[in-house]
Structures are given as C-alpha cells and as structure tokens.
Amino acid sequence: MREQKQKGLHGWIRLLEGSQAATLAGLLKELDRLTASDDSSAIQLGEVLRKDASLTSHIIRIGNSIQFNPSSTPVTTVSRAIINIGFKHIRSVCLAVKVLELFSMNNASDQVADRLVTGLHSSFQARALCSRLNETEREEVFIACLLSQLVELLILSSCDPEGNLYASKVEASTTTEERNIIANNVLGTRLDTLSKTLMKRWQIDGLINDLYNPRAVDQRLKAIVLGQDACEAVESGEDSRVFKSVLKKMVAYTGKTGVHVKRDVRAARYEALLAIKEFDDQKIITCAQRRLSDNSDSSEVDAVQQSSEGSGLSAEDDVNADSDPQIILQNDTNESDSGLVKQVKTHHDFDVQKQLHVSQKLTEMLLANEFEMNGFFRLLLRGVYYGAGFERCALFLKNTTTHRYVCKLSDGISKISSNVSVTQEIEQSASFEQAMVSEKAFIFKVGDADSDKKLDALAFKTGVETCLVAVLKSQFKPIGFLYADLCESKREIDTAYVERFNQLYVQSKLALNIIGKKS
C-alpha cells in the first residue's frame, strides 16, 4: 500500500528541476544547433564550451588522449580538441563528461557509480549496434540511451528519504521493468514517466522522447533497448543463457554473424572503459574495471601473454633511438645464425576471434598501471600472426649507433632471424615518408612501377617480393617499424589484410604514446 506522503510525479519534477542536470538541456540544444550546420566551425563550438570552464578543461584533456590524439601532438585550445574529437562526436562526449562530472562532484555512492557505469556502457553498446547508420544517427542513439538513465541517477543521488528507500530496494541485477515497478510503489511514479515528463520540461528534443512513445517506429529505439540488455548480459558471461538469448536478438537486428556481433560487444565494452578512465575519477574507474572486466574464454591468449611476461627480458639489447621512448627488447628468435629463417611448410587463415582476444588483451595492458612494453609487442605480433592471418611478422627497431633497423622480435610460420637488418636509408623512400605522415601501413612490392629501390633491401633480406610495413615513431621521429608478409602461401596482401593489420597497428601507436609521455 502506498504511503500518503509520496511526492509522486509532480513532486519529483519540482525536486529534479532544481538540480544541476537542468543545465544539460541548454548545452545539448546549442550543440545540436551548431553541429547540424555545415557552416559551423570549431571556433564557434569552442565559444559555447568555454562558457563552462570545467567542461573546457575536460574536452582539452580528451582531445589530448590516446584515443583522439595518437600522434601525441600537444593540444592546448578547445577548438583544436574539437577537431581531434570530431564535430559529430562532440555532443556525446560533452554529455558523457557532464553526466560523469555531475555525479562525481557529489561524491557518488557505490550504487550511483555502478549505475553511471551501466548507463555509459549501455550507450556504447547501443551505438555499436547502429554501425550501418551515419555518424549523426549513431550519436543520437548514444545520447538518448544515456539520457534515459539520467532520472534514476538523480533519484539515487538526491539524499531524499523516498530516493533512499528506492535505492535500498534495487540491485545491480534488477531489470528495467522491475525498477519501474519499485519506483511506482516507492516514489509514486514510474521512472519512464518521470523521465518523459522531465525531458519535455527541459525541452530536450530528439530520440529520447520517442523512447517513451509506444507508437514510435524508429528502429534505433530497439538498439537502445538491446544496448541495455547487452550491458546486463555481458556481466553474466558469454557462455550464459542470458547472453546467448540477447546475442540472438542482436544478430537479428544487425544482420551480422554471431562472431561479428560478439566482436562489437567486446569492443564497445572496452570503449566504455577507456572513456571512463579518461575522466580520472578513481571510484568510478574502479567500478568500471570490476564491471567491465573480460570474462570470456581467452585461455589461448592468456597463455601467450603469460609466456611473454615471464620471458625474462633484460635491458642488455636496448636498440631504441635516443632512448625515446624507453623500448628495451631482447631478440625473440630461436634460429641459429647460419640460416635466415626457420622454414615450416603450413600456412593459416585469419581468425577474427583470436584477433579480437589479442586486441582486448592489448587494451587491458594499455590501461594497466604498470605497462610492460616487451609483453605488449610480443602479444601484438601474435595478434598479427594468429588474428590478422599473416604468415610472418616482425618488429624492427632503429639502432642509432649502427644506423640500421634491426629485427628484435618476430613471429609466424617462418620467423625472421635477428641478424636481419636494413639501413636507415629506407627513411628517405617515398613510401616510408608517406607512411610517416598518413600513419597507415603501406604495401611494398618489388618490381612495381612505383617501387622504392631503397626498400628493396628489406624485401631481399626477408626473402619475399611483397610485404606490409607500418612506421613506428615517437616525438615525430621514426624509431622502428612493424613488418608482415605472406611468405609461405604467396597470396596477395589485399585491403582486408591491411585493415586487420591496421586495427592492431593503432594500438602499437597508443603504446608508444603512453611510454613517450612517461619518459
């Protein structure tokens, strides 16, 4: 039976309208107006953001983050940070920052931190489900999903007796509909009714309003619901009945295979973790790390990582350029010096599951407090070999004493021996210089019309005519490169190979950026 003194819908509206969350409405409307116009500039957006000093500092920090600034070029202005983040992406970034800031300022309770993580994770999952839509539509899904969690967060942090009673009756595993029922009994109004009314009072337009309209037909609304379901299912583990049930719905919605949907789910989870970590609130980060840890079966990759971390590498073979960054790696080849490579007769195709597992482990290493460069690059090469489908790959680092690039780690069907080295004159080749600017891998083929003679030595030393090269640099200087080829099957390195390689290559640049900032 309801208590007589419940505030009900209008009482809670009056209470929540006085909260700092009301400032989100004005910010979102101004951002919507500017980002919708092709005539808007980063300077105009910057003027809006500079009205909020805290938001400005966070946007500049995010614009300098490894996610949006892998080249590590210092960003000191909000307009430059906006360019790094992207016009269409800036709305969701600003909203996430303001929501995190709003509740961390009030010294968020464990329960509020937990719901913050859930809200952000759900939003990333919902956006990932809409990969076939344009960027603007995907951002609208993210924003609507995050706003749908706002009312409950405000209630949990209100310190109101009814709010405290509601908080005592819900748990992390309580479903959305169960929360609505509890709210109706305790607060005198359902959460969705309260949220719908509050959005209208704050004049927040967009997809969030359709979320509470039973006659709405926008298919993106289903992505929001599925994103929330995916968030809950992930914590049950990928082998659970709950996850498999949600996965089936996500496959039907996206038209993708189960393998690809799993990949997107995992990627969204790590994207959420990276975003939360960038805000630098330790309580929320700790909660996110606990909630978003990888519970999937990745024993094979775990074994690879353990063997890497326990390899006993020492600093005796430091070959980095000018000690920037501090990359200390031993040779990782078992071949004798008498032969260039150790031959094995079989070859393999790429495995998207293994590539994803490796990518996740690399992300975990990047997020770890103690970053271990040796293990990172060993694991990276395993990802190129096992996941991206290359038959041989290697890490070459620059030795400024001998002016040569020397193979320090290698993996694959035919490993490259440690005695393979090439002169640093390859830096003067057009392909190498272009890769320095574009920060993308390039295919080199001996005998092409545009073939670089300076790179012929590399192909000759490794015994192939076609290879893939990706430059590694620190502080705008080349310090090494990643190498990959199909030495056994002699298949073509097509765009699919390059794309899979680049997905891992991006993480190597993030690692160098982290080490560069620490050194």
NUMIPA-954499 format. One record per residue (C-alpha): residue number from 1; chain; y, z, x; residue in one letter. Coordinates in nm, 3 decimals. Last residue first. Layout:
<rs>
NUM_A_Y_Z_X_A
...
</rs>
This chain:
<rs>
519_A_0.920_-2.030_5.966_S
518_A_0.880_-1.917_5.605_K
517_A_1.071_-2.208_5.454_K
516_A_0.873_-2.460_5.659_G
515_A_0.544_-2.299_5.558_I
514_A_0.628_-2.337_5.190_I
513_A_0.750_-2.696_5.232_N
512_A_0.442_-2.788_5.432_L
511_A_0.224_-2.656_5.151_A
510_A_0.420_-2.846_4.886_L
509_A_0.375_-3.165_5.088_K
508_A_-0.001_-3.106_5.101_S
507_A_0.003_-3.054_4.724_Q
506_A_0.160_-3.396_4.670_V
505_A_-0.119_-3.553_4.879_Y
504_A_-0.377_-3.426_4.631_L
503_A_-0.239_-3.626_4.338_Q
502_A_-0.154_-3.904_4.584_N
501_A_-0.521_-3.958_4.669_F
500_A_-0.618_-3.999_4.304_R
499_A_-0.334_-4.250_4.255_E
498_A_-0.423_-4.444_4.571_V
497_A_-0.788_-4.472_4.470_Y
496_A_-0.686_-4.597_4.124_A
495_A_-0.442_-4.845_4.282_T
494_A_-0.722_-5.018_4.472_D
493_A_-0.876_-4.939_4.810_I
492_A_-1.124_-5.227_4.814_E
491_A_-1.488_-5.154_4.888_R
490_A_-1.622_-5.167_5.244_K
489_A_-1.916_-4.948_5.133_S
488_A_-1.930_-4.747_5.454_E
487_A_-1.577_-4.719_5.594_C
486_A_-1.397_-4.665_5.267_L
485_A_-1.084_-4.514_5.421_D
484_A_-0.854_-4.210_5.429_A
483_A_-0.580_-4.078_5.662_Y
482_A_-0.332_-3.795_5.622_L
481_A_-0.034_-3.798_5.855_F
480_A_0.142_-3.593_6.118_G
479_A_0.464_-3.421_6.217_I
478_A_0.713_-3.679_6.093_P
477_A_1.067_-3.535_6.089_K
476_A_1.283_-3.475_5.780_F
475_A_1.266_-3.094_5.819_Q
474_A_0.890_-3.120_5.799_S
473_A_0.686_-3.436_5.757_K
472_A_0.342_-3.557_5.660_L
471_A_0.302_-3.932_5.620_V
470_A_0.031_-4.077_5.397_A
469_A_-0.205_-4.347_5.527_V
468_A_-0.477_-4.540_5.343_L
467_A_-0.712_-4.766_5.536_C
466_A_-0.826_-5.127_5.560_T
465_A_-0.972_-5.306_5.863_E
464_A_-1.202_-5.027_5.978_V
463_A_-1.332_-4.898_6.312_G
462_A_-1.133_-4.578_6.333_T
461_A_-0.973_-4.665_6.666_K
460_A_-0.911_-5.025_6.561_F
459_A_-0.738_-4.925_6.238_A
458_A_-0.511_-4.685_6.426_L
457_A_-0.438_-4.939_6.697_A
456_A_-0.343_-5.198_6.436_D
455_A_-0.064_-4.971_6.314_L
454_A_0.192_-5.100_6.564_K
453_A_0.097_-5.455_6.471_K
452_A_0.221_-5.396_6.118_D
451_A_0.056_-5.638_5.877_S
450_A_0.291_-5.828_5.648_D
449_A_0.078_-6.141_5.640_A
448_A_-0.230_-5.922_5.622_D
447_A_-0.458_-5.931_5.925_G
446_A_-0.535_-5.559_5.943_V
445_A_-0.483_-5.382_5.613_K
444_A_-0.267_-5.074_5.562_F
443_A_-0.243_-4.912_5.219_I
442_A_0.050_-4.676_5.170_F
441_A_0.071_-4.314_5.054_A
440_A_0.394_-4.203_4.894_K
439_A_0.691_-4.006_5.026_E
438_A_0.922_-4.301_4.948_S
437_A_1.141_-4.248_5.254_V
436_A_0.878_-4.155_5.513_M
435_A_0.637_-4.406_5.356_A
434_A_0.892_-4.682_5.420_Q
433_A_0.920_-4.575_5.784_E
432_A_0.543_-4.582_5.825_F
431_A_0.513_-4.925_5.663_S
430_A_0.796_-5.069_5.875_A
429_A_0.639_-4.950_6.199_S
428_A_0.853_-4.737_6.429_Q
427_A_0.654_-4.422_6.357_E
426_A_0.345_-4.613_6.478_I
425_A_0.497_-4.577_6.823_E
424_A_0.364_-4.219_6.812_Q
423_A_0.059_-4.345_7.000_T
422_A_-0.284_-4.313_6.845_V
421_A_-0.560_-4.057_6.887_S
420_A_-0.933_-4.049_6.826_V
419_A_-1.095_-3.798_7.061_N
418_A_-1.150_-3.551_6.779_S
417_A_-1.410_-3.779_6.626_S
416_A_-1.362_-3.927_6.284_I
415_A_-1.636_-3.827_6.046_K
414_A_-1.851_-4.093_5.888_S
413_A_-1.971_-3.987_5.543_I
412_A_-1.670_-3.768_5.494_G
411_A_-1.448_-3.511_5.662_D
410_A_-1.195_-3.487_5.938_S
409_A_-0.973_-3.228_6.101_L
408_A_-0.759_-3.242_6.419_K
407_A_-0.728_-3.616_6.483_C
406_A_-0.449_-3.663_6.739_V
405_A_-0.116_-3.841_6.693_Y
404_A_0.028_-3.917_7.035_R
403_A_0.341_-3.837_7.231_H
402_A_0.140_-3.645_7.493_T
401_A_0.365_-3.338_7.484_T
400_A_0.490_-3.386_7.128_T
399_A_0.137_-3.375_6.990_N
398_A_0.155_-3.503_6.635_K
397_A_-0.112_-3.410_6.386_L
396_A_-0.377_-3.636_6.231_F
395_A_-0.572_-3.507_5.930_L
394_A_-0.878_-3.704_5.832_A
393_A_-1.063_-3.883_5.557_C
392_A_-1.390_-4.068_5.518_R
391_A_-1.586_-4.207_5.226_E
390_A_-1.301_-4.179_4.980_F
389_A_-1.401_-4.088_4.625_G
388_A_-1.094_-3.891_4.514_A
387_A_-1.296_-3.579_4.437_G
386_A_-1.556_-3.533_4.708_Y
385_A_-1.370_-3.691_5.000_Y
384_A_-1.004_-3.643_4.911_V
383_A_-1.082_-3.298_4.771_G
382_A_-1.280_-3.203_5.079_R
381_A_-0.980_-3.312_5.285_L
380_A_-0.755_-3.077_5.091_L
379_A_-1.002_-2.790_5.137_L
378_A_-0.983_-2.826_5.514_R
377_A_-0.607_-2.857_5.489_F
376_A_-0.572_-2.536_5.290_F
375_A_-0.822_-2.339_5.497_G
374_A_-0.621_-2.401_5.811_N
373_A_-0.286_-2.337_5.642_M
372_A_-0.368_-1.987_5.514_E
371_A_-0.103_-1.859_5.270_F
370_A_-0.100_-1.482_5.230_E
369_A_0.090_-1.406_4.907_N
368_A_-0.120_-1.659_4.719_A
367_A_0.052_-1.918_4.502_L
366_A_-0.014_-2.207_4.739_L
365_A_-0.376_-2.093_4.777_M
364_A_-0.419_-2.088_4.400_E
363_A_-0.276_-2.439_4.382_T
362_A_-0.525_-2.559_4.644_L
361_A_-0.807_-2.400_4.445_K
360_A_-0.692_-2.582_4.133_Q
359_A_-0.673_-2.915_4.314_S
358_A_-1.023_-2.861_4.454_V
357_A_-1.161_-2.796_4.107_H
356_A_-0.978_-3.100_3.971_L
355_A_-1.115_-3.330_4.239_Q
354_A_-1.463_-3.192_4.182_K
353_A_-1.440_-3.262_3.810_Q
352_A_-1.291_-3.609_3.864_V
351_A_-1.580_-3.713_4.086_D
350_A_-1.516_-4.023_4.296_F
349_A_-1.801_-4.250_4.397_D
348_A_-2.040_-4.199_4.690_H
347_A_-2.167_-4.357_5.009_H
346_A_-2.495_-4.349_5.199_T
345_A_-2.592_-4.453_5.552_K
344_A_-2.454_-4.173_5.765_V
343_A_-2.297_-4.250_6.102_Q
342_A_-2.136_-3.990_6.330_K
341_A_-1.816_-4.137_6.463_V
340_A_-1.654_-4.235_6.792_L
339_A_-1.950_-4.156_7.009_G
338_A_-1.985_-4.001_7.356_S
337_A_-1.751_-3.713_7.279_D
336_A_-2.023_-3.542_7.078_S
335_A_-1.978_-3.517_6.707_E
334_A_-1.937_-3.184_6.528_N
333_A_-1.577_-3.238_6.427_T
332_A_-1.330_-2.982_6.294_D
331_A_-1.084_-2.968_6.582_N
330_A_-0.887_-2.645_6.565_Q
329_A_-0.570_-2.609_6.363_L
328_A_-0.243_-2.423_6.401_I
327_A_0.034_-2.554_6.180_I
326_A_0.351_-2.350_6.228_Q
325_A_0.606_-2.577_6.061_P
324_A_0.789_-2.668_6.271_D
323_A_0.644_-2.558_6.608_S
322_A_0.829_-2.843_6.785_D
321_A_0.573_-3.090_6.654_A
320_A_0.235_-2.934_6.590_N
319_A_-0.052_-2.953_6.836_V
318_A_-0.178_-2.594_6.837_D
317_A_-0.531_-2.605_6.973_D
316_A_-0.562_-2.250_7.105_E
315_A_-0.428_-2.087_6.792_A
314_A_-0.768_-1.989_6.659_S
313_A_-0.995_-2.092_6.378_L
312_A_-1.276_-1.851_6.297_G
311_A_-1.441_-2.064_6.029_S
310_A_-1.446_-1.797_5.763_G
309_A_-1.163_-1.938_5.557_E
308_A_-1.312_-2.285_5.557_S
307_A_-1.665_-2.175_5.472_S
306_A_-1.523_-1.963_5.191_Q
305_A_-1.321_-2.255_5.058_Q
304_A_-1.619_-2.489_5.055_V
303_A_-1.834_-2.225_4.887_A
302_A_-1.567_-2.173_4.623_D
301_A_-1.563_-2.549_4.573_V
300_A_-1.932_-2.551_4.493_E
299_A_-1.910_-2.238_4.284_S
298_A_-1.645_-2.384_4.056_S
297_A_-1.771_-2.258_3.724_D
296_A_-1.461_-2.192_3.521_S
295_A_-1.290_-1.854_3.500_N
294_A_-0.967_-1.967_3.664_D
293_A_-0.698_-1.700_3.637_S
292_A_-0.442_-1.748_3.362_L
291_A_-0.445_-1.402_3.206_R
290_A_-0.453_-1.192_3.523_R
289_A_-0.215_-1.415_3.715_Q
288_A_0.014_-1.431_3.414_A
287_A_0.021_-1.052_3.373_C
286_A_0.102_-1.006_3.741_T
285_A_0.376_-1.269_3.715_I
284_A_0.523_-1.098_3.407_I
283_A_0.538_-0.761_3.584_K
282_A_0.668_-0.917_3.906_Q
281_A_0.959_-1.107_3.752_D
280_A_1.023_-1.391_4.001_D
279_A_1.116_-1.675_3.764_F
278_A_0.928_-1.920_3.989_E
277_A_0.603_-1.734_3.923_K
276_A_0.632_-1.809_3.552_I
275_A_0.676_-2.181_3.611_A
274_A_0.386_-2.195_3.859_L
273_A_0.157_-2.012_3.616_L
272_A_0.250_-2.245_3.332_A
271_A_0.175_-2.548_3.549_E
270_A_-0.155_-2.387_3.644_Y
269_A_-0.260_-2.355_3.280_R
268_A_-0.138_-2.706_3.201_A
267_A_-0.353_-2.849_3.483_A
266_A_-0.658_-2.664_3.353_R
265_A_-0.613_-2.795_3.001_V
264_A_-0.542_-3.149_3.129_D
263_A_-0.862_-3.151_3.336_R
262_A_-1.061_-3.020_3.042_K
261_A_-0.916_-3.303_2.832_V
260_A_-1.022_-3.555_3.096_H
259_A_-1.381_-3.429_3.106_V
258_A_-1.403_-3.412_2.726_G
257_A_-1.305_-3.776_2.702_T
256_A_-0.966_-3.878_2.568_K
255_A_-0.878_-3.980_2.212_G
254_A_-0.606_-3.715_2.214_T
253_A_-0.668_-3.552_1.876_Y
252_A_-1.047_-3.595_1.864_A
251_A_-1.084_-3.467_2.221_V
250_A_-0.858_-3.172_2.136_M
249_A_-1.071_-3.084_1.833_K
248_A_-1.391_-3.091_2.041_K
247_A_-1.223_-2.880_2.308_L
246_A_-1.136_-2.617_2.046_V
245_A_-1.503_-2.578_1.950_S
244_A_-1.616_-2.581_2.312_K
243_A_-1.361_-2.313_2.396_F
242_A_-1.474_-2.084_2.114_V
241_A_-1.843_-2.132_2.193_R
240_A_-1.782_-2.009_2.546_S
239_A_-1.870_-2.206_2.859_D
238_A_-1.508_-2.290_2.932_E
237_A_-1.411_-1.924_2.937_G
236_A_-1.292_-1.697_2.656_S
235_A_-0.946_-1.685_2.812_E
234_A_-0.915_-2.062_2.782_V
233_A_-0.986_-2.039_2.408_A
232_A_-0.670_-1.840_2.329_E
231_A_-0.439_-2.083_2.508_C
230_A_-0.633_-2.377_2.365_A
229_A_-0.577_-2.247_2.011_D
228_A_-0.203_-2.221_2.074_Q
227_A_-0.197_-2.573_2.214_G
226_A_-0.407_-2.692_1.919_L
225_A_-0.147_-2.555_1.677_V
224_A_0.135_-2.718_1.873_I
223_A_-0.058_-3.047_1.905_A
222_A_-0.112_-3.048_1.528_K
221_A_0.263_-3.035_1.481_L
220_A_0.290_-3.343_1.701_R
219_A_0.122_-3.542_1.426_Q
218_A_0.441_-3.530_1.216_D
217_A_0.323_-3.521_0.853_V
216_A_0.528_-3.232_0.713_A
215_A_0.428_-3.132_0.359_R
214_A_0.326_-2.775_0.454_P
213_A_0.669_-2.720_0.615_N
212_A_0.658_-2.428_0.859_Y
211_A_0.612_-2.640_1.173_L
210_A_0.862_-2.889_1.037_D
209_A_1.140_-2.646_1.123_N
208_A_1.031_-2.619_1.487_I
207_A_1.034_-2.998_1.521_L
206_A_1.409_-3.025_1.535_G
205_A_1.714_-2.829_1.434_D
204_A_1.826_-2.479_1.525_I
203_A_2.096_-2.384_1.279_Q
202_A_2.075_-2.014_1.369_W
201_A_2.030_-1.929_1.001_R
200_A_1.777_-2.211_0.967_K
199_A_1.579_-2.094_1.270_M
198_A_1.588_-1.736_1.134_L
197_A_1.447_-1.839_0.797_T
196_A_1.153_-2.028_0.947_K
195_A_1.082_-1.746_1.193_S
194_A_1.081_-1.481_0.920_L
193_A_0.851_-1.688_0.700_T
192_A_0.620_-1.758_0.996_D
191_A_0.610_-1.389_1.090_L
190_A_0.521_-1.280_0.738_R
189_A_0.745_-1.030_0.561_T
188_A_0.734_-0.665_0.452_G
187_A_0.726_-0.539_0.808_L
186_A_0.392_-0.353_0.801_V
185_A_0.182_-0.537_0.542_N
184_A_0.342_-0.879_0.591_N
183_A_0.337_-0.835_0.969_A
182_A_-0.034_-0.749_0.964_I
181_A_-0.108_-1.060_0.754_I
180_A_0.100_-1.285_0.980_N
179_A_-0.069_-1.142_1.290_R
178_A_-0.411_-1.212_1.135_E
177_A_-0.301_-1.572_1.078_E
176_A_-0.204_-1.612_1.444_T
175_A_-0.525_-1.455_1.572_T
174_A_-0.551_-1.107_1.723_T
173_A_-0.720_-1.133_2.065_S
172_A_-0.420_-0.996_2.256_A
171_A_-0.406_-0.700_2.021_E
170_A_-0.205_-0.622_1.710_V
169_A_-0.185_-0.293_1.515_K
168_A_0.018_-0.083_1.759_S
167_A_0.281_-0.357_1.792_A
166_A_0.331_-0.364_1.413_Y
165_A_0.389_0.009_1.414_L
164_A_0.640_-0.025_1.697_N
163_A_0.822_-0.300_1.507_G
162_A_0.834_-0.085_1.197_E
161_A_0.974_0.201_1.404_P
160_A_1.231_-0.032_1.570_D
159_A_1.215_-0.049_1.950_C
158_A_1.304_-0.421_1.908_S
157_A_1.083_-0.552_2.191_S
156_A_0.777_-0.631_1.978_L
155_A_0.997_-0.766_1.697_I
154_A_1.190_-0.997_1.930_L
153_A_0.867_-1.127_2.083_L
152_A_0.727_-1.191_1.735_E
151_A_1.036_-1.391_1.645_V
150_A_1.029_-1.601_1.963_L
149_A_0.672_-1.730_1.944_Q
148_A_0.758_-2.034_1.729_S
147_A_1.044_-2.104_1.968_L
146_A_0.794_-2.171_2.247_L
145_A_0.595_-2.419_2.039_C
144_A_0.907_-2.596_1.914_A
143_A_1.045_-2.627_2.268_I
142_A_0.723_-2.767_2.416_F
141_A_0.677_-3.014_2.130_V
140_A_1.039_-3.130_2.166_E
139_A_0.977_-3.179_2.539_E
138_A_0.685_-3.410_2.461_R
137_A_0.899_-3.618_2.228_E
136_A_1.167_-3.659_2.494_T
135_A_0.913_-3.751_2.762_E
134_A_0.753_-4.031_2.566_N
133_A_0.421_-3.981_2.391_L
132_A_0.080_-4.053_2.542_R
131_A_0.066_-3.716_2.721_S
130_A_0.101_-3.528_2.392_C
129_A_-0.183_-3.280_2.454_L
128_A_-0.010_-3.171_2.775_A
127_A_0.293_-3.061_2.574_R
126_A_0.079_-2.834_2.357_A
125_A_-0.089_-2.680_2.661_Q
124_A_0.245_-2.614_2.830_F
123_A_0.377_-2.451_2.513_S
122_A_0.066_-2.238_2.468_S
121_A_0.100_-2.110_2.826_H
120_A_0.465_-2.021_2.769_L
119_A_0.395_-1.833_2.448_G
118_A_0.084_-1.658_2.582_T
117_A_0.266_-1.549_2.897_V
116_A_0.550_-1.410_2.688_L
115_A_0.297_-1.242_2.459_R
114_A_0.142_-1.054_2.753_D
113_A_0.479_-0.957_2.893_A
112_A_0.571_-0.821_2.549_V
111_A_0.249_-0.619_2.537_Q
110_A_0.295_-0.482_2.888_D
109_A_0.645_-0.373_2.793_S
108_A_0.942_-0.585_2.900_A
107_A_1.217_-0.412_3.093_N
106_A_1.493_-0.522_2.854_N
105_A_1.623_-0.775_3.104_M
104_A_1.267_-0.913_3.130_S
103_A_1.282_-1.000_2.761_F
102_A_1.594_-1.212_2.757_L
101_A_1.537_-1.358_3.104_E
100_A_1.199_-1.501_3.013_L
99_A_1.341_-1.653_2.696_V
98_A_1.647_-1.784_2.879_K
97_A_1.442_-1.940_3.158_V
96_A_1.194_-2.102_2.917_A
95_A_1.481_-2.245_2.713_L
94_A_1.655_-2.380_3.022_C
93_A_1.335_-2.544_3.150_V
92_A_1.261_-2.693_2.808_S
91_A_1.605_-2.849_2.784_R
90_A_1.614_-2.965_3.148_I
89_A_1.307_-3.186_3.113_H
88_A_1.492_-3.474_2.950_K
87_A_1.765_-3.482_3.213_F
86_A_1.536_-3.437_3.514_G
85_A_1.457_-3.134_3.732_I
84_A_1.592_-3.286_4.054_N
83_A_1.895_-3.436_3.875_I
82_A_1.964_-3.100_3.708_I
81_A_1.949_-2.926_4.047_A
80_A_2.208_-3.172_4.179_R
79_A_2.440_-3.088_3.889_S
78_A_2.380_-2.713_3.941_V
77_A_2.502_-2.731_4.300_T
76_A_2.344_-2.590_4.618_T
75_A_2.023_-2.793_4.654_V
74_A_1.875_-2.784_5.005_P
73_A_1.644_-3.079_5.083_T
72_A_1.294_-2.927_5.078_S
71_A_1.129_-3.269_5.031_S
70_A_0.908_-3.120_4.759_P
69_A_1.212_-3.044_4.540_N
68_A_1.102_-3.021_4.177_F
67_A_0.771_-2.836_4.209_Q
66_A_0.845_-2.684_4.550_I
65_A_1.146_-2.508_4.401_S
64_A_1.505_-2.595_4.492_N
63_A_1.588_-2.718_4.141_G
62_A_1.425_-2.400_4.013_I
61_A_1.666_-2.190_4.219_R
60_A_1.962_-2.398_4.106_I
59_A_1.848_-2.359_3.744_I
58_A_1.808_-1.983_3.791_H
57_A_2.156_-1.944_3.937_S
56_A_2.312_-2.144_3.654_T
55_A_2.122_-1.948_3.388_L
54_A_2.259_-1.623_3.528_S
53_A_2.614_-1.756_3.542_A
52_A_2.610_-1.882_3.182_D
51_A_2.914_-2.103_3.123_K
50_A_2.791_-2.295_3.427_R
49_A_2.516_-2.445_3.211_L
48_A_2.758_-2.642_2.995_V
47_A_2.959_-2.769_3.292_E
46_A_2.637_-2.866_3.466_G
45_A_2.537_-3.084_3.174_L
44_A_2.865_-3.271_3.208_Q
43_A_2.817_-3.303_3.586_I
42_A_2.460_-3.423_3.541_A
41_A_2.597_-3.707_3.333_S
40_A_2.599_-3.805_2.968_S
39_A_2.648_-4.169_2.869_D
38_A_2.286_-4.222_2.765_D
37_A_2.334_-3.953_2.502_S
36_A_2.039_-3.751_2.372_A
35_A_2.053_-3.520_2.675_T
34_A_2.410_-3.421_2.593_L
33_A_2.368_-3.344_2.224_R
32_A_2.034_-3.170_2.267_D
31_A_2.176_-2.956_2.547_L
30_A_2.468_-2.851_2.326_E
29_A_2.237_-2.769_2.034_K
28_A_1.999_-2.579_2.262_L
27_A_2.276_-2.365_2.411_L
26_A_2.425_-2.281_2.073_G
25_A_2.091_-2.174_1.929_A
24_A_1.982_-1.981_2.238_L
23_A_2.280_-1.747_2.200_T
22_A_2.107_-1.595_1.895_A
21_A_1.844_-1.452_2.130_A
20_A_2.096_-1.187_2.231_Q
19_A_2.008_-0.998_1.916_S
18_A_2.241_-0.939_1.620_G
17_A_2.063_-1.198_1.410_E
16_A_1.743_-1.002_1.468_L
15_A_1.849_-0.696_1.268_L
14_A_2.005_-0.884_0.978_R
13_A_1.702_-1.114_0.957_I
12_A_1.473_-0.809_0.969_W
11_A_1.644_-0.658_0.668_G
10_A_1.645_-0.989_0.484_H
9_A_1.271_-1.045_0.525_L
8_A_1.148_-0.693_0.454_G
7_A_1.318_-0.380_0.579_K
6_A_1.033_-0.158_0.465_Q
5_A_1.150_0.166_0.314_K
4_A_0.901_0.192_0.026_Q
3_A_0.589_0.167_0.244_E
2_A_0.343_-0.095_0.133_R
1_A_0.000_0.000_0.000_M
</rs>
